[in-house]
Amino acid sequence: MVSAHQHFVGLQVFYQVYDIACKWAVGFQSRLQEDAEFFDSHFPGLRSQWPTMYTCVGKFHLPNHDRTCRRRHDPHTFPGMGMFDGEGLERAWALEARHAASAVEMGIGTREDWLTWLFEMFNTDKIMSLRTC
């Protein structure tokens, strides 16, 4: 999490949307503090600059959580989220799942190139299908 998001440290607010964000986020700040020596040596200044982080559960997965979790992690309750559903990446994976058997057989570089091409194609198709005003 820290390595992947170190480039977003300059932000004021960061929204983490994940199926089990309610469980994952428990104790995140304390884990940053407990391993202070590790984080400070690998990510200097990160702990002091970490943005305010809100954790949300995507709209599709939210009904499977209990009432307290739904109230606490519903993306619609956070400022600036609007009607964001948090499931866009999962839709892309679902559409590309038919390519999984081929990707498993590929080497690391080829697999990365192949997945990059697939998601670029997915994004291009999505953009081209948007209606103009």
C-alpha positions as CSV (number, residue, x, y, z in Angstrom):
1,M,0.0,0.0,0.0
2,V,2.7,2.5,1.0
3,S,4.9,1.7,-1.9
4,A,2.1,1.9,-4.4
5,H,0.8,5.2,-3.1
6,Q,3.9,7.0,-2.2
7,H,3.4,9.3,-5.2
8,F,0.1,10.6,-3.8
9,V,1.6,11.9,-0.6
10,G,1.2,15.5,-1.7
11,L,-2.6,15.1,-1.8
12,Q,-4.7,16.5,1.0
13,V,-7.2,13.6,0.9
14,F,-7.0,10.1,-0.5
15,Y,-9.9,7.7,-1.0
16,Q,-9.0,4.0,-0.8
17,V,-11.9,1.9,-2.3
18,Y,-11.6,-1.8,-1.8
19,D,-13.9,-4.7,-1.2
20,I,-12.6,-5.3,2.3
21,A,-11.4,-1.8,3.1
22,C,-13.3,-1.9,6.4
23,K,-11.0,-4.7,7.6
24,W,-7.8,-3.7,5.8
25,A,-7.8,-0.1,7.2
26,V,-8.1,-1.2,10.8
27,G,-4.8,-0.2,12.5
28,F,-3.2,1.2,9.3
29,Q,-1.9,4.3,11.0
30,S,-0.6,2.4,13.9
31,R,1.2,0.0,11.6
32,L,2.9,3.0,10.0
33,Q,4.0,4.1,13.4
34,E,5.1,0.6,14.7
35,D,7.4,0.1,11.7
36,A,8.6,3.7,11.8
37,E,12.3,2.8,11.3
38,F,11.5,0.7,8.2
39,F,9.2,3.4,6.6
40,D,11.6,6.2,7.4
41,S,14.6,4.4,5.8
42,H,12.7,3.3,2.7
43,F,10.2,6.2,2.3
44,P,11.7,9.3,4.0
45,G,9.2,11.8,5.2
46,L,6.2,9.7,4.2
47,R,4.7,9.2,7.6
48,S,4.5,12.9,8.4
49,Q,3.1,13.7,4.9
50,W,0.6,10.9,4.6
51,P,-2.8,12.4,3.4
52,T,-6.1,12.1,5.2
53,M,-7.2,8.6,4.0
54,Y,-10.9,7.6,3.8
55,T,-11.7,3.9,3.2
56,C,-14.7,3.0,1.2
57,V,-16.3,-0.3,0.0
58,G,-17.5,-0.3,-3.6
59,K,-21.3,-0.1,-4.2
60,F,-21.6,-3.7,-5.5
61,H,-19.8,-5.2,-2.4
62,L,-21.3,-2.9,0.2
63,P,-24.7,-4.8,0.7
64,N,-22.7,-7.8,1.9
65,H,-21.3,-5.9,4.9
66,D,-23.2,-5.3,8.1
67,R,-25.2,-2.1,8.8
68,T,-22.4,-0.4,10.8
69,C,-19.8,-1.0,8.1
70,R,-22.2,0.2,5.4
71,R,-22.7,3.5,7.2
72,R,-19.1,3.9,7.9
73,H,-17.7,2.9,4.5
74,D,-20.4,4.0,2.0
75,P,-18.7,6.1,-0.7
76,H,-21.8,8.3,-1.0
77,T,-21.2,9.6,2.5
78,F,-17.8,11.1,1.8
79,P,-17.3,14.6,0.4
80,G,-16.4,14.8,-3.2
81,M,-17.3,11.2,-4.0
82,G,-20.7,11.9,-5.8
83,M,-22.2,8.8,-7.3
84,F,-18.9,7.0,-7.5
85,D,-19.4,3.3,-7.3
86,G,-15.8,2.0,-6.9
87,E,-16.2,-1.0,-9.1
88,G,-14.8,0.1,-12.4
89,L,-11.6,-2.0,-12.2
90,E,-13.5,-5.1,-11.3
91,R,-15.7,-4.7,-14.4
92,A,-12.6,-4.6,-16.5
93,W,-11.2,-7.7,-14.9
94,A,-14.5,-9.5,-15.4
95,L,-14.4,-8.7,-19.2
96,E,-10.8,-9.7,-19.5
97,A,-11.1,-13.0,-17.5
98,R,-11.4,-15.0,-20.7
99,H,-7.8,-14.2,-21.4
100,A,-6.5,-15.5,-18.1
101,A,-5.6,-19.0,-19.4
102,S,-3.4,-17.4,-22.1
103,A,-1.8,-15.0,-19.7
104,V,-0.8,-17.7,-17.2
105,E,1.2,-19.4,-19.9
106,M,3.2,-16.3,-20.8
107,G,6.5,-15.1,-19.5
108,I,6.6,-12.1,-17.1
109,G,7.4,-9.4,-19.8
110,T,5.0,-10.8,-22.3
111,R,2.2,-11.1,-19.8
112,E,2.7,-7.5,-18.7
113,D,2.7,-6.3,-22.3
114,W,-0.4,-8.3,-23.1
115,L,-2.3,-7.1,-20.0
116,T,-1.3,-3.5,-20.8
117,W,-2.6,-3.9,-24.3
118,L,-5.9,-5.5,-23.1
119,F,-6.6,-2.7,-20.7
120,E,-5.6,0.0,-23.2
121,M,-8.0,-1.6,-25.6
122,F,-10.7,-1.7,-22.9
123,N,-10.2,2.0,-22.1
124,T,-10.1,3.0,-25.8
125,D,-13.4,1.1,-26.4
126,K,-15.0,2.7,-23.4
127,I,-13.9,6.2,-24.5
128,M,-15.0,5.7,-28.1
129,S,-18.4,4.5,-26.9
130,L,-19.1,7.7,-24.8
131,R,-21.7,9.9,-26.4
132,T,-20.9,13.4,-27.4
133,C,-23.2,16.3,-26.4
